[in-house]
């Protein structure tokens, strides 16, 4: 038997132990397999997952870096399927760490691999749809949704993942009632309890965020075998129960968060803090939750900080409104120098976020409109989007044949 075959055999033995809840025994076998037969991306991925299940975040992070290095070394020798599975796993773990741009990069890279099978393509697109639904509903969300809503698969696990992702997208695109029907259809499929619990937890999280009614049957379903749930799911069901009983004890839920946070990755910490801010009747607790989100985001790259600010600090006007002076704009703690023509454009859009192209060109160029003005405006919009996207985390200007639209945060003029 070759070393690769021996490593695969030990890998299988280790994962069987992990599935039985014997995490330490499984880790011992993983380590022995690597020592005797060398590392492999699949084995390292399952080691990361095991540390994650145990709440050993530092060990999971260390092994994740090792996995990333191993993938870079072995990429050329891996099958397309193995590449895709590893890229999706890397994306998932960086998503947990709130490295959202890096996560989307890995998901996108997996989806674009040539020669991957249909189900792997669907799975990679599901990750993009799910994460976009969490953080940045935009044109990409709609496009991926349109692709996946017509997707077909016979894989029952993938059917569940697909329905879960579509449900989250529908919450963003169409609202609570539409998504609820998707969730109920998803729960009709045969699936394991952990998949059911995850779908229900994500649905309840959005209900809590927007103060929507919560059905007791969903809370009961989510609490089945709750001892097997991860800390994020337990927190959601605890908050859903409090919400149902109109329990105002937000301080207790804050204490629970502080107790659990070291066992929850950063992105889910931020999501939970956001829920605390939304459900708490106490303005001080709302402010503290948002302050902690802002503080935790400081450890992230700028583009990820901006995504976090855009998604989770919408009610914090000091952070989320865009202030504009004649030479600078101020947003999410940043200063971006701008030229007079950008100031003039944004000043016009302050009073009217959507213009007819001809109307805007007459006001902007201060001369009679001709078709050449549209070409000039198109180039200017491209350059302005390039300038502002890094600060805002999204392209704020959309130009069509007939309209120019501002899709960024509210603009306020300032004298500073």
DRENMI-918067 format. One record per residue (C-alpha): residue in three letters; x, y, z. Coordinates in pm, 1 decimal. Each point is the difference from the previous one (the first is absolute). Layout:
BEGIN
<gukol r="ala" east="X" north="Y" up="Z"/>
...
! end
This chain:
BEGIN
<gukol r="unk" east="0.0" north="0.0" up="0.0"/>
<gukol r="unk" east="136.6" north="343.2" up="-97.7"/>
<gukol r="unk" east="57.7" north="280.7" up="251.0"/>
<gukol r="unk" east="-289.8" north="192.1" up="-155.7"/>
<gukol r="unk" east="-233.4" north="-297.2" up="49.3"/>
<gukol r="unk" east="117.8" north="-46.6" up="359.1"/>
<gukol r="unk" east="-58.5" north="371.0" up="70.0"/>
<gukol r="unk" east="-350.7" north="-23.2" up="-148.4"/>
<gukol r="unk" east="-77.4" north="-299.1" up="219.8"/>
<gukol r="unk" east="112.8" north="181.7" up="315.0"/>
<gukol r="unk" east="-186.5" north="312.2" up="-113.4"/>
<gukol r="unk" east="-318.2" north="-205.4" up="-24.8"/>
<gukol r="unk" east="58.4" north="-150.9" up="345.1"/>
<gukol r="unk" east="57.8" north="343.7" up="151.8"/>
<gukol r="unk" east="-315.3" north="150.6" up="-150.3"/>
<gukol r="unk" east="-208.5" north="-294.8" up="118.9"/>
<gukol r="unk" east="116.6" north="78.0" up="354.0"/>
<gukol r="unk" east="-83.5" north="368.3" up="-45.6"/>
<gukol r="unk" east="-350.9" north="-84.4" up="-121.7"/>
<gukol r="unk" east="-47.7" north="-200.2" up="319.6"/>
<gukol r="unk" east="98.7" north="304.6" up="204.9"/>
<gukol r="unk" east="340.8" north="-146.2" up="93.5"/>
<gukol r="unk" east="183.5" north="314.4" up="-108.5"/>
<gukol r="unk" east="327.3" north="-48.6" up="186.3"/>
<gukol r="unk" east="35.8" north="-358.7" up="-118.6"/>
<gukol r="unk" east="-69.6" north="113.0" up="-354.3"/>
<gukol r="unk" east="262.0" north="274.8" up="23.3"/>
<gukol r="unk" east="257.5" north="-250.0" up="122.9"/>
<gukol r="unk" east="-58.5" north="-211.1" up="-312.2"/>
<gukol r="unk" east="15.3" north="306.8" up="-226.5"/>
<gukol r="unk" east="334.6" north="103.0" up="148.1"/>
<gukol r="unk" east="139.0" north="-353.2" up="-25.5"/>
<gukol r="unk" east="-105.7" north="-21.7" up="-366.2"/>
<gukol r="unk" east="181.4" north="325.1" up="-82.5"/>
<gukol r="unk" east="312.3" north="-103.5" up="190.9"/>
<gukol r="unk" east="17.3" north="-338.1" up="-175.2"/>
<gukol r="unk" east="-125.0" north="77.3" up="-349.9"/>
<gukol r="unk" east="9.2" north="376.6" up="-46.6"/>
<gukol r="unk" east="-272.1" north="268.4" up="-21.7"/>
<gukol r="unk" east="-290.8" north="19.5" up="-243.7"/>
<gukol r="unk" east="-257.3" north="273.0" up="-58.4"/>
<gukol r="unk" east="-294.7" north="-226.5" up="80.8"/>
<gukol r="unk" east="149.9" north="-121.2" up="325.6"/>
<gukol r="unk" east="100.5" north="350.0" up="107.6"/>
<gukol r="unk" east="-348.6" north="128.9" up="-82.6"/>
<gukol r="unk" east="-155.1" north="-258.7" up="230.9"/>
<gukol r="unk" east="250.0" north="89.0" up="272.5"/>
<gukol r="unk" east="-107.8" north="364.7" up="-22.9"/>
<gukol r="unk" east="-364.5" north="-108.4" up="16.0"/>
<gukol r="unk" east="69.6" north="-210.5" up="309.1"/>
<gukol r="unk" east="168.0" north="285.7" up="185.3"/>
<gukol r="unk" east="-292.3" north="220.7" up="-101.9"/>
<gukol r="unk" east="-252.9" north="-247.9" up="140.1"/>
<gukol r="unk" east="196.3" north="-5.2" up="324.9"/>
<gukol r="unk" east="0.4" north="380.3" up="23.3"/>
<gukol r="unk" east="381.6" north="3.0" up="-15.6"/>
<gukol r="unk" east="16.2" north="304.5" up="-223.5"/>
<gukol r="unk" east="374.7" north="66.9" up="24.8"/>
<gukol r="unk" east="86.3" north="-357.5" up="-97.4"/>
<gukol r="unk" east="-248.9" north="17.0" up="-287.2"/>
<gukol r="unk" east="160.1" north="325.4" up="-123.2"/>
<gukol r="unk" east="351.0" north="-145.3" up="15.6"/>
<gukol r="unk" east="-104.2" north="-310.6" up="-193.9"/>
<gukol r="unk" east="-191.5" north="214.0" up="-251.3"/>
<gukol r="unk" east="321.7" north="184.7" up="-90.4"/>
<gukol r="unk" east="172.5" north="-333.6" up="-39.5"/>
<gukol r="unk" east="-280.7" north="-115.7" up="-229.5"/>
<gukol r="unk" east="30.3" north="313.0" up="-212.4"/>
<gukol r="unk" east="374.5" north="-57.2" up="-39.3"/>
<gukol r="unk" east="-51.5" north="-366.2" up="-89.0"/>
<gukol r="unk" east="-259.1" north="92.1" up="-262.0"/>
<gukol r="unk" east="240.0" north="247.8" up="-162.5"/>
<gukol r="unk" east="270.1" north="-266.8" up="-18.3"/>
<gukol r="unk" east="-221.8" north="-283.1" up="-121.5"/>
<gukol r="unk" east="-248.3" north="188.5" up="-220.9"/>
<gukol r="unk" east="144.2" north="-114.1" up="-333.2"/>
<gukol r="unk" east="-23.2" north="-368.2" up="98.8"/>
<gukol r="unk" east="-355.1" north="8.7" up="137.4"/>
<gukol r="unk" east="-312.1" north="-103.7" up="-188.5"/>
<gukol r="unk" east="-249.6" north="271.7" up="-92.1"/>
<gukol r="unk" east="-242.8" north="-135.7" up="256.6"/>
<gukol r="unk" east="264.4" north="-1.0" up="273.7"/>
<gukol r="unk" east="96.9" north="356.4" up="-89.9"/>
<gukol r="unk" east="-362.8" north="112.1" up="15.5"/>
<gukol r="unk" east="-68.7" north="-173.1" up="332.9"/>
<gukol r="unk" east="311.4" north="154.5" up="155.5"/>
<gukol r="unk" east="-74.9" north="347.2" up="-135.7"/>
<gukol r="unk" east="-357.4" north="-18.1" up="131.3"/>
<gukol r="unk" east="126.5" north="-112.6" up="338.9"/>
<gukol r="unk" east="258.8" north="281.2" up="11.5"/>
<gukol r="unk" east="-276.4" north="243.3" up="-92.4"/>
<gukol r="unk" east="-222.9" north="-128.6" up="278.0"/>
<gukol r="unk" east="270.8" north="31.3" up="262.6"/>
<gukol r="unk" east="105.0" north="350.2" up="-107.3"/>
<gukol r="unk" east="-367.5" north="94.2" up="3.2"/>
<gukol r="unk" east="-15.2" north="-115.1" up="361.8"/>
<gukol r="unk" east="301.1" north="223.0" up="73.7"/>
<gukol r="unk" east="-180.6" north="295.4" up="-171.1"/>
<gukol r="unk" east="260.1" north="18.5" up="-277.9"/>
<gukol r="unk" east="-295.8" north="39.6" up="-229.6"/>
<gukol r="unk" east="176.6" north="121.4" up="-314.4"/>
<gukol r="unk" east="249.1" north="-286.3" up="18.8"/>
<gukol r="unk" east="-284.8" north="-241.5" up="57.5"/>
<gukol r="unk" east="-187.1" north="124.8" up="-307.3"/>
<gukol r="unk" east="323.8" north="-27.1" up="-198.7"/>
<gukol r="unk" east="35.0" north="-369.1" up="86.3"/>
<gukol r="unk" east="-367.6" north="-72.9" up="-72.1"/>
<gukol r="unk" east="23.7" north="179.3" up="-333.9"/>
<gukol r="unk" east="321.5" north="-181.5" up="-90.1"/>
<gukol r="unk" east="-165.7" north="-335.0" up="76.0"/>
<gukol r="unk" east="-303.7" north="85.6" up="-214.0"/>
<gukol r="unk" east="220.6" north="89.9" up="-297.5"/>
<gukol r="unk" east="212.4" north="-317.6" up="-5.0"/>
<gukol r="unk" east="-23.0" north="-162.4" up="-343.6"/>
<gukol r="unk" east="-132.9" north="-351.5" up="-13.8"/>
<gukol r="unk" east="-168.1" north="-19.3" up="342.0"/>
<gukol r="unk" east="-316.1" north="-208.5" up="14.5"/>
<gukol r="unk" east="-347.0" north="153.8" up="20.5"/>
<gukol r="unk" east="-50.1" north="-61.4" up="372.5"/>
<gukol r="unk" east="334.6" north="151.1" up="95.0"/>
<gukol r="unk" east="-83.5" north="306.1" up="-209.5"/>
<gukol r="unk" east="-334.8" north="32.7" up="178.5"/>
<gukol r="unk" east="165.2" north="-37.5" up="340.3"/>
<gukol r="unk" east="255.2" north="273.4" up="-73.1"/>
<gukol r="unk" east="-272.7" north="237.8" up="-121.8"/>
<gukol r="unk" east="-204.3" north="-75.5" up="313.4"/>
<gukol r="unk" east="285.6" north="138.5" up="211.0"/>
<gukol r="unk" east="10.5" north="322.1" up="-201.7"/>
<gukol r="unk" east="-376.8" north="41.1" up="24.7"/>
<gukol r="unk" east="-8.1" north="-66.7" up="373.8"/>
<gukol r="unk" east="284.3" north="237.6" up="87.0"/>
<gukol r="unk" east="-128.3" north="274.6" up="-229.3"/>
<gukol r="unk" east="-338.1" north="-34.6" up="170.7"/>
<gukol r="unk" east="164.5" north="54.3" up="338.9"/>
<gukol r="unk" east="212.7" north="300.2" up="-89.5"/>
<gukol r="unk" east="-60.7" north="176.9" up="-329.1"/>
<gukol r="unk" east="-321.4" north="-46.5" up="-197.1"/>
<gukol r="unk" east="86.1" north="127.1" up="-349.5"/>
<gukol r="unk" east="-24.0" north="-88.0" up="-368.1"/>
<gukol r="unk" east="221.3" north="-305.8" up="51.8"/>
<gukol r="unk" east="-249.5" north="-135.2" up="252.3"/>
<gukol r="unk" east="-284.1" north="27.6" up="-251.7"/>
<gukol r="unk" east="204.3" north="-158.5" up="-279.8"/>
<gukol r="unk" east="115.6" north="-296.3" up="209.5"/>
<gukol r="unk" east="-352.3" north="-41.4" up="136.5"/>
<gukol r="unk" east="-141.1" north="-19.7" up="-352.4"/>
<gukol r="unk" east="254.4" north="-271.0" up="-82.4"/>
<gukol r="unk" east="-62.5" north="-209.0" up="310.2"/>
<gukol r="unk" east="-378.1" north="29.0" up="17.0"/>
<gukol r="unk" east="-8.5" north="-214.6" up="-316.1"/>
<gukol r="unk" east="281.1" north="-237.1" up="105.9"/>
<gukol r="unk" east="-70.7" north="-375.1" up="14.5"/>
<gukol r="unk" east="178.9" north="-263.1" up="206.6"/>
<gukol r="unk" east="-72.6" north="-349.3" up="131.2"/>
<gukol r="unk" east="238.6" north="39.6" up="296.0"/>
<gukol r="unk" east="-220.0" north="30.0" up="311.5"/>
<gukol r="unk" east="265.1" north="180.5" up="205.5"/>
<gukol r="unk" east="52.9" north="248.4" up="-280.2"/>
<gukol r="unk" east="-375.7" north="49.6" up="-38.0"/>
<gukol r="unk" east="-6.7" north="110.4" up="364.0"/>
<gukol r="unk" east="297.0" north="235.5" up="-48.5"/>
<gukol r="unk" east="-160.0" north="141.7" up="-313.9"/>
<gukol r="unk" east="-333.5" north="64.5" up="171.1"/>
<gukol r="unk" east="179.0" north="161.0" up="295.7"/>
<gukol r="unk" east="189.8" north="240.9" up="-226.4"/>
<gukol r="unk" east="-311.1" north="84.0" up="-203.0"/>
<gukol r="unk" east="-191.3" north="68.0" up="322.3"/>
<gukol r="unk" east="262.2" north="251.0" up="117.4"/>
<gukol r="unk" east="4.2" north="171.9" up="-338.6"/>
<gukol r="unk" east="-378.2" north="23.2" up="-1.2"/>
<gukol r="unk" east="4.4" north="163.2" up="341.9"/>
<gukol r="unk" east="214.9" north="275.9" up="-153.8"/>
<gukol r="unk" east="-171.4" north="17.5" up="-338.4"/>
<gukol r="unk" east="-367.8" north="-65.8" up="70.3"/>
<gukol r="unk" east="-61.1" north="3.8" up="373.1"/>
<gukol r="unk" east="-106.0" north="-216.8" up="290.1"/>
<gukol r="unk" east="-317.1" north="-165.6" up="-137.1"/>
<gukol r="unk" east="160.7" north="-117.1" up="-322.9"/>
<gukol r="unk" east="302.2" north="-140.5" up="183.0"/>
<gukol r="unk" east="-218.3" north="-173.1" up="258.9"/>
<gukol r="unk" east="-161.3" north="-214.7" up="-268.2"/>
<gukol r="unk" east="344.9" north="-96.3" up="-127.5"/>
<gukol r="unk" east="109.6" north="-95.5" up="351.2"/>
<gukol r="unk" east="-308.2" north="-213.7" up="60.6"/>
<gukol r="unk" east="52.4" north="-180.0" up="-331.1"/>
<gukol r="unk" east="363.9" north="-58.1" up="93.7"/>
<gukol r="unk" east="-101.9" north="-152.4" up="332.5"/>
<gukol r="unk" east="-228.7" north="-244.0" up="-181.8"/>
<gukol r="unk" east="303.4" north="-163.1" up="-161.4"/>
<gukol r="unk" east="164.8" north="-290.6" up="175.6"/>
<gukol r="unk" east="307.3" north="135.4" up="172.6"/>
<gukol r="unk" east="193.6" north="-35.7" up="321.5"/>
<gukol r="unk" east="-85.1" north="196.5" up="312.7"/>
<gukol r="unk" east="309.2" north="223.5" up="-20.6"/>
<gukol r="unk" east="-95.0" north="121.8" up="-351.1"/>
<gukol r="unk" east="-354.2" north="69.9" up="116.6"/>
<gukol r="unk" east="127.5" north="188.8" up="302.1"/>
<gukol r="unk" east="232.8" north="217.9" up="-210.1"/>
<gukol r="unk" east="-277.9" north="100.0" up="-241.3"/>
<gukol r="unk" east="-234.4" north="84.5" up="286.5"/>
<gukol r="unk" east="272.5" north="192.3" up="188.5"/>
<gukol r="unk" east="79.2" north="219.3" up="-300.3"/>
<gukol r="unk" east="-368.8" north="65.0" up="-63.3"/>
<gukol r="unk" east="-62.9" north="87.9" up="365.9"/>
<gukol r="unk" east="303.8" north="229.5" up="1.8"/>
<gukol r="unk" east="-155.6" north="209.3" up="-277.9"/>
<gukol r="unk" east="-338.9" north="-2.3" up="174.7"/>
<gukol r="unk" east="167.1" north="131.5" up="314.9"/>
<gukol r="unk" east="193.1" north="262.9" up="-191.9"/>
<gukol r="unk" east="-317.3" north="145.4" up="-154.1"/>
<gukol r="unk" east="-231.8" north="-66.7" up="295.5"/>
<gukol r="unk" east="-215.5" north="-243.5" up="-196.5"/>
<gukol r="unk" east="-236.8" north="-252.7" up="159.1"/>
<gukol r="unk" east="157.6" north="-330.0" up="106.7"/>
<gukol r="unk" east="-193.8" north="-325.1" up="7.6"/>
<gukol r="unk" east="42.5" north="-224.3" up="302.1"/>
<gukol r="unk" east="19.5" north="-306.8" up="-224.6"/>
<gukol r="unk" east="319.8" north="135.3" up="-159.1"/>
<gukol r="unk" east="159.8" north="66.1" up="337.5"/>
<gukol r="unk" east="-95.0" north="-352.7" up="109.6"/>
<gukol r="unk" east="144.6" north="-150.5" up="-317.5"/>
<gukol r="unk" east="323.7" north="190.4" up="40.8"/>
<gukol r="unk" east="37.9" north="-113.4" up="358.1"/>
<gukol r="unk" east="-14.4" north="-370.8" up="-85.4"/>
<gukol r="unk" east="332.2" north="-157.1" up="104.5"/>
<gukol r="unk" east="120.3" north="348.5" up="93.2"/>
<gukol r="unk" east="298.0" north="-145.6" up="186.0"/>
<gukol r="unk" east="143.2" north="-82.1" up="-344.9"/>
<gukol r="unk" east="-44.7" north="356.9" up="-126.6"/>
<gukol r="unk" east="291.1" north="238.9" up="-30.8"/>
<gukol r="unk" east="19.8" north="305.1" up="224.0"/>
<gukol r="unk" east="-134.5" north="236.4" up="-266.4"/>
<gukol r="unk" east="-316.1" north="-208.1" up="-46.1"/>
<gukol r="unk" east="-53.0" north="-33.2" up="375.0"/>
<gukol r="unk" east="20.2" north="376.3" up="35.6"/>
<gukol r="unk" east="-257.9" north="53.2" up="-276.9"/>
<gukol r="unk" east="-249.8" north="-235.4" up="161.8"/>
<gukol r="unk" east="56.5" north="159.7" up="340.7"/>
<gukol r="unk" east="-76.2" north="343.3" up="-148.3"/>
<gukol r="unk" east="-301.8" north="-133.6" up="-190.2"/>
<gukol r="unk" east="-141.4" north="-141.7" up="323.3"/>
<gukol r="unk" east="52.6" north="331.4" up="179.7"/>
<gukol r="unk" east="-159.4" north="185.3" up="-289.6"/>
<gukol r="unk" east="-308.6" north="-221.4" up="13.8"/>
<gukol r="unk" east="-43.6" north="59.3" up="371.5"/>
<gukol r="unk" east="64.9" north="374.3" up="-36.9"/>
<gukol r="unk" east="293.3" north="-39.5" up="238.6"/>
<gukol r="unk" east="168.6" north="342.0" up="30.9"/>
<gukol r="unk" east="307.3" north="-133.2" up="181.8"/>
<gukol r="unk" east="245.9" north="105.8" up="-267.2"/>
<gukol r="unk" east="279.4" north="17.5" up="253.8"/>
<gukol r="unk" east="-29.9" north="-375.1" up="57.7"/>
<gukol r="unk" east="27.2" north="-69.7" up="-371.1"/>
<gukol r="unk" east="307.7" north="225.5" up="-9.3"/>
<gukol r="unk" east="152.5" north="-203.0" up="281.1"/>
<gukol r="unk" east="-69.4" north="-316.8" up="-198.4"/>
<gukol r="unk" east="175.3" north="153.5" up="-302.1"/>
<gukol r="unk" east="309.6" north="89.4" up="202.9"/>
<gukol r="unk" east="8.0" north="-355.0" up="137.7"/>
<gukol r="unk" east="-25.8" north="-158.6" up="-346.1"/>
<gukol r="unk" east="198.3" north="237.5" up="-220.3"/>
<gukol r="unk" east="334.8" north="-177.8" up="27.9"/>
<gukol r="unk" east="-164.5" north="-311.1" up="-143.8"/>
<gukol r="unk" east="-157.0" north="181.9" up="-295.2"/>
<gukol r="unk" east="184.8" north="128.2" up="-305.5"/>
<gukol r="unk" east="6.4" north="374.4" up="-64.9"/>
<gukol r="unk" east="-263.5" north="26.0" up="-272.4"/>
<gukol r="unk" east="-259.5" north="-179.6" up="209.9"/>
<gukol r="unk" east="98.8" north="212.5" up="300.5"/>
<gukol r="unk" east="-80.0" north="306.9" up="-209.2"/>
<gukol r="unk" east="-330.7" north="-148.7" up="-115.9"/>
<gukol r="unk" east="-99.4" north="-72.8" up="360.4"/>
<gukol r="unk" east="97.5" north="347.6" up="119.1"/>
<gukol r="unk" east="-211.5" north="140.4" up="-281.2"/>
<gukol r="unk" east="-297.3" north="-203.5" up="123.6"/>
<gukol r="unk" east="54.1" north="124.9" up="355.8"/>
<gukol r="unk" east="-4.0" north="357.1" up="-131.8"/>
<gukol r="unk" east="-326.1" north="-64.1" up="-185.6"/>
<gukol r="unk" east="-196.3" north="-181.4" up="270.6"/>
<gukol r="unk" east="110.5" north="196.1" up="304.9"/>
<gukol r="unk" east="-241.7" north="270.2" up="119.7"/>
<gukol r="unk" east="286.3" north="169.2" up="187.0"/>
<gukol r="unk" east="174.8" north="271.6" up="-209.3"/>
<gukol r="unk" east="319.0" north="-42.7" up="204.7"/>
<gukol r="unk" east="22.1" north="-368.0" up="-88.9"/>
<gukol r="unk" east="-69.4" north="75.5" up="-365.6"/>
<gukol r="unk" east="284.0" north="253.2" up="0.9"/>
<gukol r="unk" east="236.6" north="-234.5" up="180.5"/>
<gukol r="unk" east="-71.5" north="-285.7" up="-242.3"/>
<gukol r="unk" east="72.0" north="225.1" up="-298.6"/>
<gukol r="unk" east="312.1" north="137.0" up="166.3"/>
<gukol r="unk" east="130.8" north="-354.5" up="47.9"/>
<gukol r="unk" east="-75.2" north="-84.7" up="-365.0"/>
<gukol r="unk" east="194.6" north="307.1" up="-109.5"/>
<gukol r="unk" east="289.7" north="-90.9" up="231.4"/>
<gukol r="unk" east="13.6" north="-364.2" up="-112.4"/>
<gukol r="unk" east="1.1" north="109.1" up="-364.5"/>
<gukol r="unk" east="321.6" north="197.1" up="56.2"/>
<gukol r="unk" east="200.8" north="-322.8" up="-24.3"/>
<gukol r="unk" east="-122.0" north="-58.0" up="-356.7"/>
<gukol r="unk" east="128.7" north="127.9" up="-334.4"/>
<gukol r="unk" east="-155.7" north="329.9" up="-105.4"/>
<gukol r="unk" east="-228.3" north="-150.6" up="-264.9"/>
<gukol r="unk" east="-142.9" north="-242.6" up="256.0"/>
<gukol r="unk" east="-42.1" north="275.8" up="260.4"/>
<gukol r="unk" east="-202.5" north="192.5" up="-255.9"/>
<gukol r="unk" east="-220.9" north="-301.1" up="-73.7"/>
<gukol r="unk" east="-59.9" north="-45.6" up="373.8"/>
<gukol r="unk" east="-83.2" north="367.5" up="46.3"/>
<gukol r="unk" east="-238.4" north="-0.6" up="-296.9"/>
<gukol r="unk" east="-187.1" north="-310.3" up="112.5"/>
<gukol r="unk" east="-6.1" north="14.7" up="378.9"/>
<gukol r="unk" east="26.8" north="364.6" up="99.7"/>
<gukol r="unk" east="-274.0" north="148.2" up="-215.7"/>
<gukol r="unk" east="-166.0" north="172.4" up="293.3"/>
<gukol r="unk" east="323.7" north="167.9" up="110.1"/>
<gukol r="unk" east="-18.9" north="317.8" up="-202.9"/>
<gukol r="unk" east="334.7" north="128.5" up="120.4"/>
<gukol r="unk" east="167.7" north="-301.0" up="-158.5"/>
<gukol r="unk" east="-225.5" north="-69.8" up="-295.5"/>
<gukol r="unk" east="-97.4" north="329.4" up="-156.4"/>
<gukol r="unk" east="239.9" north="138.8" up="-257.4"/>
<gukol r="unk" east="109.1" north="355.4" up="80.4"/>
<gukol r="unk" east="117.0" north="209.5" up="-291.4"/>
<gukol r="unk" east="218.1" north="310.3" up="-16.9"/>
<gukol r="unk" east="138.5" north="168.9" up="-310.1"/>
<gukol r="unk" east="328.9" north="-190.6" up="23.9"/>
<gukol r="unk" east="-75.7" north="-316.8" up="202.9"/>
<gukol r="unk" east="-264.3" north="-252.3" up="86.0"/>
<gukol r="unk" east="-18.8" north="-163.1" up="342.7"/>
<gukol r="unk" east="-138.9" north="-349.2" up="49.4"/>
<gukol r="unk" east="44.3" north="-281.5" up="257.2"/>
<gukol r="unk" east="291.7" north="181.0" up="161.2"/>
<gukol r="unk" east="174.3" north="60.2" up="-333.0"/>
<gukol r="unk" east="89.9" north="312.3" up="-191.8"/>
<gukol r="unk" east="16.3" north="-11.3" up="-380.0"/>
<gukol r="unk" east="128.0" north="295.2" up="-197.3"/>
<gukol r="unk" east="-222.2" north="94.6" up="-293.6"/>
<gukol r="unk" east="18.3" north="241.2" up="-289.2"/>
<gukol r="unk" east="-243.2" north="280.3" up="-74.2"/>
<gukol r="unk" east="-188.3" north="-195.0" up="-268.2"/>
<gukol r="unk" east="-72.2" north="-289.9" up="239.5"/>
<gukol r="unk" east="-119.5" north="247.9" up="262.2"/>
<gukol r="unk" east="-228.9" north="160.4" up="-256.9"/>
<gukol r="unk" east="-146.7" north="-338.7" up="-98.8"/>
<gukol r="unk" east="-61.2" north="-106.1" up="359.9"/>
<gukol r="unk" east="-144.1" north="339.8" up="88.2"/>
<gukol r="unk" east="-257.7" north="-43.9" up="-276.1"/>
<gukol r="unk" east="-78.0" north="-353.8" up="116.3"/>
<gukol r="unk" east="-51.3" north="122.3" up="358.1"/>
<gukol r="unk" east="-329.8" north="159.8" up="-97.5"/>
<gukol r="unk" east="-100.2" north="-263.2" up="-255.9"/>
<gukol r="unk" east="153.7" north="-350.3" up="13.3"/>
<gukol r="unk" east="-141.6" north="-90.7" up="-343.7"/>
<gukol r="unk" east="22.9" north="224.1" up="-306.2"/>
<gukol r="unk" east="-99.6" north="-41.0" up="-360.2"/>
<gukol r="unk" east="327.7" north="-0.5" up="-192.7"/>
<gukol r="unk" east="-86.4" north="302.3" up="-210.7"/>
<gukol r="unk" east="-115.3" north="200.3" up="301.6"/>
<gukol r="unk" east="316.7" north="-86.3" up="192.6"/>
<gukol r="unk" east="233.6" north="84.2" up="-289.4"/>
<gukol r="unk" east="-159.0" north="342.2" up="-46.9"/>
<gukol r="unk" east="43.9" north="75.4" up="373.0"/>
<gukol r="unk" east="348.4" north="-152.1" up="21.7"/>
<gukol r="unk" east="160.4" north="125.4" up="-321.7"/>
<gukol r="unk" east="-205.4" north="321.5" up="-7.2"/>
<gukol r="unk" east="-59.4" north="-16.5" up="-375.1"/>
<gukol r="unk" east="-255.0" north="-138.5" up="-243.8"/>
<gukol r="unk" east="-19.1" north="-378.7" up="-10.4"/>
<gukol r="unk" east="141.1" north="-210.1" up="-282.7"/>
<gukol r="unk" east="80.1" north="-369.4" up="-36.1"/>
<gukol r="unk" east="369.5" north="69.5" up="61.6"/>
<gukol r="unk" east="-91.2" north="102.3" up="354.7"/>
<gukol r="unk" east="-115.1" north="-355.3" up="75.1"/>
<gukol r="unk" east="340.5" north="-140.1" up="-103.9"/>
<gukol r="unk" east="177.3" north="257.5" up="216.4"/>
<gukol r="unk" east="-230.0" north="-79.6" up="293.8"/>
<gukol r="unk" east="52.2" north="-376.9" up="-40.3"/>
<gukol r="unk" east="378.1" north="36.6" up="25.2"/>
<gukol r="unk" east="-34.2" north="235.5" up="296.7"/>
<gukol r="unk" east="-233.5" north="-240.4" up="183.9"/>
<gukol r="unk" east="247.6" north="-287.4" up="-50.9"/>
<gukol r="unk" east="286.3" north="207.3" up="142.0"/>
<gukol r="unk" east="-209.4" north="131.3" up="289.7"/>
<gukol r="unk" east="-113.3" north="-351.1" up="90.2"/>
<gukol r="unk" east="363.2" north="-112.8" up="0.0"/>
<gukol r="unk" east="85.0" north="287.9" up="233.4"/>
<gukol r="unk" east="-288.1" north="-56.6" up="243.4"/>
<gukol r="unk" east="-40.8" north="-378.5" up="2.2"/>
<gukol r="unk" east="304.7" north="-58.9" up="220.1"/>
<gukol r="unk" east="-142.3" north="228.9" up="267.7"/>
<gukol r="unk" east="-366.2" north="-102.2" up="-23.9"/>
<gukol r="unk" east="42.0" north="-372.6" up="-69.7"/>
<gukol r="unk" east="-237.8" north="14.1" up="-298.4"/>
<gukol r="unk" east="-38.4" north="186.3" up="-328.0"/>
<gukol r="unk" east="-222.5" north="293.6" up="97.5"/>
<gukol r="unk" east="-90.5" north="126.9" up="-348.7"/>
<gukol r="unk" east="-211.1" north="-182.5" up="-255.9"/>
<gukol r="unk" east="-32.9" north="138.0" up="-351.7"/>
<gukol r="unk" east="-252.0" north="-134.8" up="-250.6"/>
<gukol r="unk" east="-101.9" north="134.8" up="-338.2"/>
<gukol r="unk" east="-263.1" north="221.9" up="160.4"/>
<gukol r="unk" east="90.9" north="49.9" up="366.4"/>
<gukol r="unk" east="285.7" north="76.2" up="237.9"/>
<gukol r="unk" east="-61.5" north="-136.9" up="349.3"/>
<gukol r="unk" east="184.5" north="39.7" up="332.5"/>
<gukol r="unk" east="-5.5" north="-329.3" up="192.8"/>
<gukol r="unk" east="237.6" north="93.9" up="278.3"/>
<gukol r="unk" east="-70.2" north="122.7" up="354.6"/>
<gukol r="unk" east="-187.3" north="320.3" up="71.1"/>
<gukol r="unk" east="207.1" north="306.6" up="-86.9"/>
<gukol r="unk" east="20.3" north="302.0" up="228.1"/>
<gukol r="unk" east="188.3" north="320.5" up="-80.2"/>
<gukol r="unk" east="248.2" north="121.2" up="257.1"/>
<gukol r="unk" east="216.0" north="307.1" up="42.2"/>
<gukol r="unk" east="304.5" north="-189.9" up="130.3"/>
! end
